[in-house]
Structures are given as C-alpha cells and as structure tokens.
Amino acid sequence: MKILHLDSCALGNDSASRRFTAQVVAALVADNAAPVEYRDLAATSLCHVSAPLLQVMRGHWDASLPMNAELQAEVLQAEVLLQEFLEADVVVLGAPMYNFAMPSRLKSWLDRILQAGRTYHVSSPDARAMLKNKQVLIVSSMCSHLDVSHEMKLLDSHELHLRTVFTTMGIERVKAIRTDQWNGHVETFNEWCEDLLEAA
C-alpha cells in the first residue's frame, strides 16, 4: 500500500485539517509501514491552469503555440502530480473550506489530475477501471461564524463536490470526515483507520 498525503490549508500549524491528516497517516504507517508521498499544496507553486496547458493535457496541442520554458515546466509539474496520484493506493486529502469554497491550490491540483483518458473516461470505461481499487479519505473542516445549519449545508456541498470528482474517476471508496467529529472520539478515529487498512 502506498499513501499520498495532501494538505491544502494555508493556515500552517493552525490548521485543523493538517493536524488530522497527519494523525491518520501516522496511524496507517504505524500499522502498515506503508511508504508515504507528502505534498503541501498550499506551499506548491500551482498557478491556475492556462489554455495552452489544458490543450497539452487534453492531447490537443496546436503547434502554432510555442512550447516555451514556462509551459514545459507546467507540463512536467502536471505530469508529476498526476503520477503521484495514480501510484497511490490511499489518498488522504486535507480539504478545508474557507470563503465558501475549497482552497484555490486544491482546485488547481484537481485541474491537473482530471485528465480525459487517464483518470476519467470519455467513451470507454478503461480509465475508470484503472482507478477502481484506489481509495480517498477527505478530511474537511470549516472555520466560520455561521450558525450550525448554514455551516452544515456548506460542508455538505463542499464534500459532495469532492466526492463527485473522485467517483467520476471511478474511485468507489471515497469517505469524507470532518475534523470536529474526532474531538473526543478516539474509538471512531481508530475505526476509520482500520477501515482504510482493511480495504487497502
């Protein structure tokens, strides 16, 4: 089992999602000695996806557009991120929500791993089949002054969005848990980790 550990919160050590993704990964490694690839998306220079980069990733490259050094670097970076994702058996993703949306760097990462024919299918199920055995654990959190009912609705939407992205890629085992659910619930935390290990 290989683990891809991703954080995306910009708050550094003050981030609840970072603390809990670290706990999950530590528990998985302690029980399984699995190799871990870690990437801090908030500290990674991920720009918004440009039209030329989209064309390259979609295989629609127009030779009239120059393959300059900047675009070459973006293409290489996108390929590295995609390979990290494809090689992982378990993805532990810290996905906080602030200002009513996911962090922009997380969206930029998704834009690079969502590639037709490689992580989701267009006209055949082949791409979905290659990701079928992967599993994703989404660790969500939200800091706001909204009342509970509004906050839950926003988190429901946030988690549904991410679930839909991964299930579109054929990943059947996608679990979303919230950082506040861990407070004082050690047994529940252990159960979640055991579920991941058993499914891997």
N, CA and C atoms as a LAMMPS dump frame, in Angstrom:
ITEM: TIMESTEP
0
ITEM: NUMBER OF ATOMS
600
ITEM: BOX BOUNDS ff ff ff
-5.0000000000000000e+02 5.0000000000000000e+02
-5.0000000000000000e+02 5.0000000000000000e+02
-5.0000000000000000e+02 5.0000000000000000e+02
ITEM: ATOMS id mol type element x y z
1 1 1 N 0.843 -1.197 0
2 1 2 C 0 0 0
3 1 3 C 0.875 1.243 0
4 2 1 N 0.582 2.169 -0.886
5 2 2 C 1.293 3.445 -0.94
6 2 3 C 0.302 4.565 -0.647
7 3 1 N 0.719 5.502 0.198
8 3 2 C -0.161 6.581 0.643
9 3 3 C 0.28 7.902 0.02
10 4 1 N -0.688 8.645 -0.497
11 4 2 C -0.449 10.022 -0.918
12 4 3 C -1.126 10.925 0.102
13 5 1 N -0.337 11.732 0.798
14 5 2 C -0.814 12.616 1.847
15 5 3 C -0.779 14.043 1.306
16 6 1 N -1.946 14.662 1.221
17 6 2 C -2.059 16.009 0.661
18 6 3 C -2.676 16.957 1.678
19 7 1 N -2.046 18.106 1.861
20 7 2 C -2.63 19.184 2.657
21 7 3 C -2.835 20.389 1.748
22 8 1 N -3.871 21.19 2.049
23 8 2 C -4.132 22.345 1.191
24 8 3 C -4.477 23.607 1.962
25 9 1 N -4.537 23.531 3.285
26 9 2 C -4.899 24.701 4.078
27 9 3 C -3.726 25.676 4.167
28 10 1 N -4.026 26.963 4.043
29 10 2 C -2.983 27.99 4.074
30 10 3 C -2.611 28.42 5.489
31 11 1 N -3.26 27.835 6.497
32 11 2 C -3.061 28.297 7.879
33 11 3 C -1.882 27.648 8.597
34 12 1 N -1.158 26.786 7.936
35 12 2 C 0.02 26.185 8.555
36 12 3 C -0.306 25.404 9.81
37 13 1 N 0.447 25.642 10.89
38 13 2 C 0.261 24.884 12.127
39 13 3 C -1.08 25.14 12.803
40 14 1 N -1.783 26.193 12.389
41 14 2 C -3.093 26.496 12.965
42 14 3 C -4.22 25.736 12.271
43 15 1 N -3.875 24.909 11.318
44 15 2 C -4.872 24.203 10.524
45 15 3 C -5.335 22.92 11.199
46 16 1 N -6.647 22.795 11.39
47 16 2 C -7.207 21.562 11.948
48 16 3 C -7.086 20.417 10.958
49 17 1 N -7.316 20.689 9.68
50 17 2 C -7.251 19.607 8.687
51 17 3 C -5.845 19.031 8.598
52 18 1 N -4.82 19.882 8.729
53 18 2 C -3.437 19.394 8.699
54 18 3 C -3.146 18.479 9.896
55 19 1 N -3.615 18.871 11.053
56 19 2 C -3.362 18.054 12.245
57 19 3 C -3.982 16.665 12.089
58 20 1 N -5.185 16.621 11.558
59 20 2 C -5.879 15.349 11.497
60 20 3 C -5.427 14.478 10.329
61 21 1 N -5.05 15.075 9.202
62 21 2 C -4.484 14.229 8.137
63 21 3 C -3.183 13.601 8.629
64 22 1 N -2.401 14.361 9.401
65 22 2 C -1.145 13.828 9.944
66 22 3 C -1.427 12.658 10.887
67 23 1 N -2.477 12.772 11.69
68 23 2 C -2.825 11.683 12.603
69 23 3 C -3.247 10.429 11.846
70 24 1 N -4.044 10.617 10.814
71 24 2 C -4.487 9.473 10.017
72 24 3 C -3.301 8.77 9.379
73 25 1 N -2.425 9.542 8.737
74 25 2 C -1.277 8.956 8.047
75 25 3 C -0.358 8.272 9.047
76 26 1 N -0.133 8.88 10.203
77 26 2 C 0.72 8.269 11.234
78 26 3 C 0.15 6.932 11.683
79 27 1 N -1.173 6.864 11.842
80 27 2 C -1.814 5.611 12.261
81 27 3 C -1.684 4.551 11.182
82 28 1 N -1.86 4.944 9.935
83 28 2 C -1.752 3.987 8.829
84 28 3 C -0.335 3.452 8.705
85 29 1 N 0.638 4.331 8.836
86 29 2 C 2.043 3.912 8.718
87 29 3 C 2.438 3.019 9.889
88 30 1 N 1.95 3.336 11.078
89 30 2 C 2.287 2.536 12.257
90 30 3 C 1.794 1.103 12.109
91 31 1 N 0.644 0.925 11.492
92 31 2 C 0.065 -0.407 11.356
93 31 3 C 0.497 -1.129 10.078
94 32 1 N 1.032 -0.381 9.125
95 32 2 C 1.256 -0.975 7.808
96 32 3 C 2.646 -0.741 7.239
97 33 1 N 3.397 0.189 7.841
98 33 2 C 4.729 0.555 7.336
99 33 3 C 4.684 0.928 5.858
100 34 1 N 3.622 1.59 5.455
101 34 2 C 3.437 1.95 4.049
102 34 3 C 4.273 3.176 3.69
103 35 1 N 4.809 3.216 2.474
104 35 2 C 5.524 4.417 2.03
105 35 3 C 4.537 5.569 1.831
106 36 1 N 4.996 6.779 2.128
107 36 2 C 4.139 7.964 2.052
108 36 3 C 4.777 9.007 1.143
109 37 1 N 3.979 9.523 0.222
110 37 2 C 4.371 10.685 -0.583
111 37 3 C 3.595 11.864 -0.022
112 38 1 N 4.318 12.891 0.431
113 38 2 C 3.641 14.048 1.014
114 38 3 C 3.769 15.253 0.104
115 39 1 N 2.656 15.975 -0.055
116 39 2 C 2.7 17.209 -0.823
117 39 3 C 1.837 18.263 -0.135
118 40 1 N 2.451 19.397 0.124
119 40 2 C 1.744 20.537 0.701
120 40 3 C 1.319 21.44 -0.454
121 41 1 N 0.063 21.344 -0.829
122 41 2 C -0.413 22.11 -1.979
123 41 3 C -0.365 23.608 -1.729
124 42 1 N -0.554 24.012 -0.471
125 42 2 C -0.519 25.439 -0.151
126 42 3 C 0.872 26.029 -0.352
127 43 1 N 1.901 25.179 -0.264
128 43 2 C 3.281 25.641 -0.433
129 43 3 C 3.831 25.328 -1.821
130 44 1 N 2.991 24.731 -2.675
131 44 2 C 3.415 24.375 -4.023
132 44 3 C 3.009 25.475 -4.99
133 45 1 N 3.901 25.826 -5.893
134 45 2 C 3.606 26.9 -6.844
135 45 3 C 2.703 26.388 -7.968
136 46 1 N 1.423 26.275 -7.662
137 46 2 C 0.446 25.833 -8.653
138 46 3 C -0.353 27.031 -9.137
139 47 1 N -0.12 27.427 -10.366
140 47 2 C -0.884 28.535 -10.926
141 47 3 C -2.216 28.001 -11.466
142 48 1 N -3.092 28.903 -11.842
143 48 2 C -4.323 28.482 -12.483
144 48 3 C -3.972 27.844 -13.826
145 49 1 N -4.741 26.857 -14.227
146 49 2 C -4.451 26.155 -15.477
147 49 3 C -4.69 27.088 -16.66
148 50 1 N -3.685 27.176 -17.526
149 50 2 C -3.788 28.038 -18.707
150 50 3 C -4.379 27.265 -19.88
151 51 1 N -4.813 27.993 -20.879
152 51 2 C -5.353 27.35 -22.078
153 51 3 C -4.318 26.455 -22.766
154 52 1 N -3.063 26.913 -22.945
155 52 2 C -2.067 26.022 -23.55
156 52 3 C -1.837 24.737 -22.759
157 53 1 N -1.794 24.845 -21.41
158 53 2 C -1.592 23.653 -20.589
159 53 3 C -2.773 22.699 -20.74
160 54 1 N -3.982 23.231 -20.757
161 54 2 C -5.158 22.384 -20.973
162 54 3 C -5.075 21.662 -22.308
163 55 1 N -4.618 22.372 -23.333
164 55 2 C -4.507 21.756 -24.655
165 55 3 C -3.504 20.606 -24.642
166 56 1 N -2.383 20.807 -23.957
167 56 2 C -1.375 19.746 -23.875
168 56 3 C -1.948 18.542 -23.125
169 57 1 N -2.575 18.786 -21.974
170 57 2 C -3.102 17.691 -21.171
171 57 3 C -4.216 16.946 -21.893
172 58 1 N -4.952 17.654 -22.747
173 58 2 C -6.039 17.017 -23.485
174 58 3 C -5.583 16.398 -24.802
175 59 1 N -4.287 16.542 -25.104
176 59 2 C -3.774 15.982 -26.35
177 59 3 C -4.201 16.76 -27.569
178 60 1 N -4.55 18.037 -27.387
179 60 2 C -4.994 18.882 -28.497
180 60 3 C -3.989 19.99 -28.777
181 61 1 N -2.736 19.675 -28.608
182 61 2 C -1.697 20.697 -28.763
183 61 3 C -1.657 21.226 -30.187
184 62 1 N -1.62 22.545 -30.294
185 62 2 C -1.523 23.22 -31.587
186 62 3 C -0.086 23.687 -31.746
187 63 1 N 0.566 23.199 -32.771
188 63 2 C 1.979 23.519 -32.966
189 63 3 C 2.228 25.014 -33.149
190 64 1 N 1.179 25.773 -33.427
191 64 2 C 1.354 27.213 -33.589
192 64 3 C 1.592 27.911 -32.243
193 65 1 N 1.27 27.205 -31.161
194 65 2 C 1.525 27.755 -29.839
195 65 3 C 2.919 27.314 -29.386
196 66 1 N 3.759 28.245 -29.005
197 66 2 C 5.14 27.894 -28.654
198 66 3 C 5.218 27.086 -27.359
199 67 1 N 6.008 26.02 -27.392
200 67 2 C 6.289 25.235 -26.186
201 67 3 C 7.489 25.876 -25.502
202 68 1 N 7.24 26.997 -24.828
203 68 2 C 8.337 27.719 -24.188
204 68 3 C 8.717 27.064 -22.864
205 69 1 N 9.751 27.6 -22.23
206 69 2 C 10.27 27.004 -20.999
207 69 3 C 9.22 27.004 -19.892
208 70 1 N 8.426 28.051 -19.801
209 70 2 C 7.403 28.139 -18.757
210 70 3 C 6.346 27.057 -18.938
211 71 1 N 5.899 26.878 -20.172
212 71 2 C 4.885 25.851 -20.426
213 71 3 C 5.463 24.458 -20.231
214 72 1 N 6.709 24.25 -20.643
215 72 2 C 7.355 22.95 -20.423
216 72 3 C 7.397 22.603 -18.937
217 73 1 N 7.707 23.609 -18.102
218 73 2 C 7.764 23.385 -16.658
219 73 3 C 6.376 23.04 -16.114
220 74 1 N 5.34 23.703 -16.626
221 74 2 C 3.968 23.428 -16.176
222 74 3 C 3.535 22.022 -16.585
223 75 1 N 3.887 21.621 -17.796
224 75 2 C 3.54 20.278 -18.27
225 75 3 C 4.228 19.22 -17.417
226 76 1 N 5.509 19.427 -17.114
227 76 2 C 6.251 18.484 -16.277
228 76 3 C 5.652 18.409 -14.886
229 77 1 N 5.323 19.555 -14.308
230 77 2 C 4.731 19.581 -12.974
231 77 3 C 3.392 18.844 -12.959
232 78 1 N 2.569 19.071 -13.981
233 78 2 C 1.275 18.395 -14.064
234 78 3 C 1.453 16.886 -14.146
235 79 1 N 2.453 16.447 -14.88
236 79 2 C 2.702 15.012 -15.022
237 79 3 C 3.182 14.406 -13.709
238 80 1 N 4.016 15.122 -12.983
239 80 2 C 4.495 14.643 -11.685
240 80 3 C 3.32 14.483 -10.72
241 81 1 N 2.446 15.488 -10.671
242 81 2 C 1.282 15.429 -9.78
243 81 3 C 0.351 14.288 -10.158
244 82 1 N 0.162 14.098 -11.448
245 82 2 C -0.709 13.015 -11.91
246 82 3 C -0.127 11.656 -11.541
247 83 1 N 1.171 11.466 -11.731
248 83 2 C 1.796 10.185 -11.415
249 83 3 C 1.752 9.898 -9.918
250 84 1 N 1.937 10.923 -9.089
251 84 2 C 1.813 10.737 -7.644
252 84 3 C 0.432 10.199 -7.3
253 85 1 N -0.569 10.77 -7.922
254 85 2 C -1.948 10.363 -7.662
255 85 3 C -2.213 8.946 -8.169
256 86 1 N -1.771 8.653 -9.388
257 86 2 C -2.021 7.341 -9.974
258 86 3 C -1.327 6.226 -9.202
259 87 1 N -0.145 6.494 -8.669
260 87 2 C 0.632 5.462 -7.979
261 87 3 C 0.147 5.187 -6.559
262 88 1 N -0.688 6.064 -6.013
263 88 2 C -1.147 5.901 -4.628
264 88 3 C -2.313 4.925 -4.554
265 89 1 N -2.286 4.097 -3.511
266 89 2 C -3.423 3.225 -3.223
267 89 3 C -4.431 3.937 -2.327
268 90 1 N -3.913 4.762 -1.418
269 90 2 C -4.756 5.524 -0.493
270 90 3 C -4.362 6.991 -0.594
271 91 1 N -5.351 7.859 -0.768
272 91 2 C -5.12 9.302 -0.789
273 91 3 C -5.787 9.898 0.443
274 92 1 N -4.992 10.551 1.283
275 92 2 C -5.517 11.249 2.459
276 92 3 C -5.425 12.739 2.15
277 93 1 N -6.582 13.354 1.981
278 93 2 C -6.647 14.728 1.468
279 93 3 C -7.22 15.681 2.499
280 94 1 N -6.417 16.648 2.904
281 94 2 C -6.905 17.721 3.759
282 94 3 C -7.583 18.755 2.891
283 95 1 N -8.909 18.901 3.074
284 95 2 C -9.7 19.765 2.194
285 95 3 C -10.565 20.721 3.01
286 96 1 N -9.967 21.762 3.546
287 96 2 C -10.762 22.723 4.31
288 96 3 C -11.621 23.568 3.375
289 97 1 N -12.553 24.271 3.959
290 97 2 C -13.346 25.219 3.188
291 97 3 C -13.296 26.566 3.884
292 98 1 N -12.865 27.589 3.147
293 98 2 C -12.947 28.933 3.68
294 98 3 C -13.365 29.876 2.563
295 99 1 N -14.004 30.971 2.957
296 99 2 C -14.622 31.877 1.983
297 99 3 C -15.574 31.117 1.058
298 100 1 N -16.252 30.109 1.636
299 100 2 C -17.31 29.356 0.964
300 100 3 C -16.835 28.464 -0.173
301 101 1 N -15.547 28.149 -0.226
302 101 2 C -15.037 27.316 -1.32
303 101 3 C -13.779 26.59 -0.882
304 102 1 N -13.357 25.63 -1.7
305 102 2 C -12.097 24.946 -1.438
306 102 3 C -10.929 25.886 -1.718
307 103 1 N -9.755 25.645 -1.13
308 103 2 C -8.576 26.468 -1.439
309 103 3 C -8.268 26.427 -2.937
310 104 1 N -7.842 27.547 -3.475
311 104 2 C -7.599 27.622 -4.921
312 104 3 C -6.497 26.662 -5.368
313 105 1 N -5.507 26.402 -4.493
314 105 2 C -4.438 25.467 -4.86
315 105 3 C -4.978 24.04 -4.974
316 106 1 N -5.966 23.699 -4.159
317 106 2 C -6.587 22.383 -4.277
318 106 3 C -7.331 22.272 -5.597
319 107 1 N -8.034 23.327 -5.985
320 107 2 C -8.722 23.322 -7.281
321 107 3 C -7.704 23.198 -8.41
322 108 1 N -6.577 23.877 -8.295
323 108 2 C -5.533 23.791 -9.325
324 108 3 C -4.971 22.377 -9.424
325 109 1 N -4.84 21.699 -8.274
326 109 2 C -4.374 20.307 -8.277
327 109 3 C -5.385 19.412 -8.974
328 110 1 N -6.66 19.589 -8.649
329 110 2 C -7.704 18.788 -9.302
330 110 3 C -7.699 19.004 -10.806
331 111 1 N -7.461 20.239 -11.239
332 111 2 C -7.42 20.53 -12.672
333 111 3 C -6.31 19.761 -13.379
334 112 1 N -5.276 19.402 -12.64
335 112 2 C -4.155 18.689 -13.248
336 112 3 C -4.301 17.173 -13.193
337 113 1 N -5.075 16.671 -12.249
338 113 2 C -5.242 15.208 -12.213
339 113 3 C -6.496 14.741 -12.956
340 114 1 N -7.397 15.649 -13.257
341 114 2 C -8.569 15.295 -14.051
342 114 3 C -8.198 15.368 -15.527
343 115 1 N -7.792 14.235 -16.067
344 115 2 C -7.359 14.196 -17.466
345 115 3 C -8.119 13.098 -18.204
346 116 1 N -8.809 13.506 -19.243
347 116 2 C -9.608 12.563 -20.026
348 116 3 C -8.732 11.45 -20.573
349 117 1 N -9.192 10.217 -20.432
350 117 2 C -8.455 9.066 -20.927
351 117 3 C -7.389 8.561 -19.977
352 118 1 N -7.117 9.339 -18.935
353 118 2 C -6.102 8.916 -17.976
354 118 3 C -6.68 8.736 -16.575
355 119 1 N -7.594 9.613 -16.196
356 119 2 C -8.232 9.443 -14.882
357 119 3 C -9.758 9.43 -14.976
358 120 1 N -10.301 9.733 -16.095
359 120 2 C -11.743 9.543 -16.285
360 120 3 C -11.999 9.249 -17.753
361 121 1 N -13.095 8.542 -18.001
362 121 2 C -13.333 8.085 -19.357
363 121 3 C -14.164 9.083 -20.144
364 122 1 N -14.005 9.033 -21.439
365 122 2 C -14.817 9.838 -22.345
366 122 3 C -15.823 8.941 -23.053
367 123 1 N -15.319 7.87 -23.664
368 123 2 C -16.23 6.977 -24.397
369 123 3 C -16.054 5.512 -24.018
370 124 1 N -15.085 5.221 -23.126
371 124 2 C -14.881 3.842 -22.707
372 124 3 C -14.599 3.809 -21.215
373 125 1 N -14.802 2.674 -20.546
374 125 2 C -14.592 2.583 -19.097
375 125 3 C -13.155 2.299 -18.691
376 126 1 N -12.226 2.291 -19.62
377 126 2 C -10.857 1.867 -19.311
378 126 3 C -10.209 2.708 -18.22
379 127 1 N -10.336 4.026 -18.326
380 127 2 C -9.685 4.897 -17.346
381 127 3 C -10.286 4.698 -15.967
382 128 1 N -11.607 4.532 -15.916
383 128 2 C -12.252 4.314 -14.632
384 128 3 C -11.776 3.006 -14.007
385 129 1 N -11.595 1.987 -14.818
386 129 2 C -11.183 0.681 -14.3
387 129 3 C -9.818 0.757 -13.625
388 130 1 N -8.916 1.583 -14.164
389 130 2 C -7.569 1.64 -13.602
390 130 3 C -7.551 2.306 -12.228
391 131 1 N -8.601 3.05 -11.875
392 131 2 C -8.646 3.726 -10.585
393 131 3 C -9.616 3.064 -9.614
394 132 1 N -10.208 1.982 -10.026
395 132 2 C -11.276 1.366 -9.248
396 132 3 C -10.845 0.959 -7.851
397 133 1 N -9.613 0.496 -7.69
398 133 2 C -9.157 -0.015 -6.396
399 133 3 C -8.521 1.053 -5.494
400 134 1 N -8.464 2.272 -5.979
401 134 2 C -7.912 3.363 -5.169
402 134 3 C -8.965 3.805 -4.156
403 135 1 N -8.527 4.358 -3.026
404 135 2 C -9.473 4.91 -2.075
405 135 3 C -9.01 6.28 -1.599
406 136 1 N -9.992 7.118 -1.289
407 136 2 C -9.714 8.504 -0.913
408 136 3 C -10.41 8.815 0.403
409 137 1 N -9.654 9.41 1.33
410 137 2 C -10.221 9.906 2.572
411 137 3 C -10.123 11.426 2.546
412 138 1 N -11.267 12.093 2.553
413 138 2 C -11.326 13.558 2.54
414 138 3 C -11.499 14.038 3.976
415 139 1 N -10.559 14.848 4.443
416 139 2 C -10.658 15.437 5.769
417 139 3 C -11.092 16.887 5.583
418 140 1 N -12.35 17.169 5.925
419 140 2 C -12.877 18.512 5.707
420 140 3 C -12.968 19.283 7.01
421 141 1 N -12.911 20.589 6.883
422 141 2 C -13.033 21.454 8.047
423 141 3 C -13.523 22.806 7.572
424 142 1 N -14.014 23.591 8.537
425 142 2 C -14.503 24.919 8.184
426 142 3 C -14.43 25.819 9.393
427 143 1 N -13.866 26.994 9.214
428 143 2 C -13.835 27.999 10.274
429 143 3 C -14.751 29.14 9.855
430 144 1 N -15.8 29.343 10.619
431 144 2 C -16.738 30.403 10.264
432 144 3 C -17.508 30.832 11.493
433 145 1 N -18.263 31.891 11.306
434 145 2 C -19.134 32.375 12.361
435 145 3 C -20.591 32.18 11.961
436 146 1 N -20.825 31.271 11.034
437 146 2 C -22.183 30.983 10.606
438 146 3 C -22.886 30.129 11.657
439 147 1 N -24.21 30.145 11.626
440 147 2 C -24.904 29.238 12.534
441 147 3 C -24.739 27.813 12.023
442 148 1 N -25.006 26.85 12.881
443 148 2 C -24.71 25.456 12.583
444 148 3 C -25.41 24.964 11.325
445 149 1 N -26.663 25.315 11.134
446 149 2 C -27.41 24.804 9.986
447 149 3 C -26.811 25.273 8.667
448 150 1 N -26.402 26.543 8.594
449 150 2 C -25.782 27.047 7.363
450 150 3 C -24.42 26.407 7.135
451 151 1 N -23.652 26.246 8.198
452 151 2 C -22.329 25.648 8.076
453 151 3 C -22.426 24.21 7.58
454 152 1 N -23.373 23.447 8.096
455 152 2 C -23.523 22.055 7.676
456 152 3 C -23.919 21.964 6.211
457 153 1 N -24.787 22.872 5.764
458 153 2 C -25.19 22.866 4.36
459 153 3 C -23.995 23.145 3.45
460 154 1 N -23.163 24.106 3.855
461 154 2 C -21.981 24.428 3.054
462 154 3 C -20.997 23.262 3.031
463 155 1 N -20.774 22.629 4.191
464 155 2 C -19.857 21.496 4.235
465 155 3 C -20.407 20.315 3.442
466 156 1 N -21.711 20.104 3.499
467 156 2 C -22.327 19.037 2.703
468 156 3 C -22.038 19.254 1.225
469 157 1 N -22.209 20.488 0.765
470 157 2 C -21.967 20.816 -0.641
471 157 3 C -20.499 20.652 -1.009
472 158 1 N -19.626 21.114 -0.125
473 158 2 C -18.174 21.022 -0.325
474 158 3 C -17.74 19.555 -0.469
475 159 1 N -18.206 18.725 0.444
476 159 2 C -17.831 17.309 0.418
477 159 3 C -18.444 16.591 -0.778
478 160 1 N -19.689 16.937 -1.121
479 160 2 C -20.332 16.325 -2.285
480 160 3 C -19.569 16.65 -3.558
481 161 1 N -19.106 17.882 -3.67
482 161 2 C -18.312 18.297 -4.834
483 161 3 C -17.077 17.408 -4.978
484 162 1 N -16.337 17.248 -3.876
485 162 2 C -15.113 16.446 -3.925
486 162 3 C -15.422 14.967 -4.165
487 163 1 N -16.449 14.456 -3.506
488 163 2 C -16.847 13.066 -3.735
489 163 3 C -17.154 12.831 -5.213
490 164 1 N -17.886 13.766 -5.806
491 164 2 C -18.279 13.628 -7.21
492 164 3 C -17.062 13.611 -8.129
493 165 1 N -16.081 14.461 -7.82
494 165 2 C -14.852 14.479 -8.625
495 165 3 C -14.187 13.103 -8.613
496 166 1 N -14.034 12.526 -7.432
497 166 2 C -13.317 11.254 -7.334
498 166 3 C -14.139 10.073 -7.842
499 167 1 N -15.446 10.077 -7.613
500 167 2 C -16.259 8.977 -8.14
501 167 3 C -16.354 9.053 -9.659
502 168 1 N -16.285 10.245 -10.212
503 168 2 C -16.254 10.386 -11.667
504 168 3 C -15.025 9.693 -12.251
505 169 1 N -13.956 9.641 -11.459
506 169 2 C -12.742 8.957 -11.893
507 169 3 C -12.807 7.447 -11.64
508 170 1 N -13.952 6.972 -11.186
509 170 2 C -14.116 5.532 -10.983
510 170 3 C -13.722 5.04 -9.609
511 171 1 N -13.365 5.946 -8.708
512 171 2 C -12.966 5.554 -7.357
513 171 3 C -14.237 5.3 -6.555
514 172 1 N -14.407 4.068 -6.128
515 172 2 C -15.643 3.691 -5.454
516 172 3 C -15.598 3.956 -3.954
517 173 1 N -14.401 3.907 -3.367
518 173 2 C -14.276 4.072 -1.923
519 173 3 C -13.781 5.484 -1.6
520 174 1 N -14.744 6.374 -1.421
521 174 2 C -14.454 7.764 -1.075
522 174 3 C -15.18 8.07 0.221
523 175 1 N -14.415 8.435 1.244
524 175 2 C -15.006 8.746 2.558
525 175 3 C -14.656 10.179 2.912
526 176 1 N -15.638 10.9 3.44
527 176 2 C -15.402 12.263 3.911
528 176 3 C -15.693 12.323 5.401
529 177 1 N -14.734 12.842 6.16
530 177 2 C -14.932 13.006 7.593
531 177 3 C -14.524 14.426 7.985
532 178 1 N -15.138 14.91 9.038
533 178 2 C -14.934 16.29 9.453
534 178 3 C -14.095 16.343 10.731
535 179 1 N -13.252 17.348 10.812
536 179 2 C -12.32 17.415 11.944
537 179 3 C -13.045 17.477 13.274
538 180 1 N -14.196 18.116 13.33
539 180 2 C -14.892 18.216 14.61
540 180 3 C -15.452 16.872 15.072
541 181 1 N -15.556 15.911 14.161
542 181 2 C -16.053 14.589 14.533
543 181 3 C -15.031 13.807 15.35
544 182 1 N -13.757 14.221 15.291
545 182 2 C -12.713 13.497 16.007
546 182 3 C -12.618 13.889 17.475
547 183 1 N -13.088 15.061 17.788
548 183 2 C -12.889 15.575 19.141
549 183 3 C -13.521 14.647 20.179
550 184 1 N -12.667 13.984 20.943
551 184 2 C -13.158 13.107 21.993
552 184 3 C -13.672 11.765 21.515
553 185 1 N -13.406 11.428 20.261
554 185 2 C -13.922 10.173 19.719
555 185 3 C -12.768 9.31 19.191
556 186 1 N -11.905 8.886 20.08
557 186 2 C -10.729 8.107 19.693
558 186 3 C -11.132 6.782 19.067
559 187 1 N -12.153 6.156 19.599
560 187 2 C -12.584 4.86 19.065
561 187 3 C -13.055 4.997 17.625
562 188 1 N -13.785 6.075 17.345
563 188 2 C -14.258 6.299 15.98
564 188 3 C -13.089 6.53 15.037
565 189 1 N -12.103 7.301 15.509
566 189 2 C -10.909 7.547 14.704
567 189 3 C -10.211 6.23 14.372
568 190 1 N -10.065 5.358 15.354
569 190 2 C -9.419 4.067 15.131
570 190 3 C -10.203 3.211 14.138
571 191 1 N -11.521 3.285 14.221
572 191 2 C -12.349 2.528 13.286
573 191 3 C -12.132 2.996 11.861
574 192 1 N -12.039 4.318 11.662
575 192 2 C -11.807 4.843 10.324
576 192 3 C -10.47 4.337 9.769
577 193 1 N -9.444 4.364 10.587
578 193 2 C -8.127 3.897 10.149
579 193 3 C -8.154 2.396 9.852
580 194 1 N -8.841 1.622 10.67
581 194 2 C -8.938 0.192 10.428
582 194 3 C -9.684 -0.106 9.131
583 195 1 N -10.722 0.672 8.839
584 195 2 C -11.462 0.517 7.584
585 195 3 C -10.551 0.743 6.387
586 196 1 N -9.706 1.762 6.483
587 196 2 C -8.778 2.051 5.385
588 196 3 C -7.794 0.906 5.193
589 197 1 N -7.254 0.397 6.285
590 197 2 C -6.282 -0.686 6.204
591 197 3 C -6.917 -1.964 5.653
592 198 1 N -8.117 -2.266 6.081
593 198 2 C -8.775 -3.475 5.623
594 198 3 C -9.112 -3.408 4.138
595 199 1 N -9.436 -2.222 3.665
596 199 2 C -9.812 -2.075 2.257
597 199 3 C -8.619 -2.001 1.332
598 200 1 N -7.452 -1.676 1.885
599 200 2 C -6.255 -1.495 1.04
600 200 3 C -5.717 -2.827 0.534
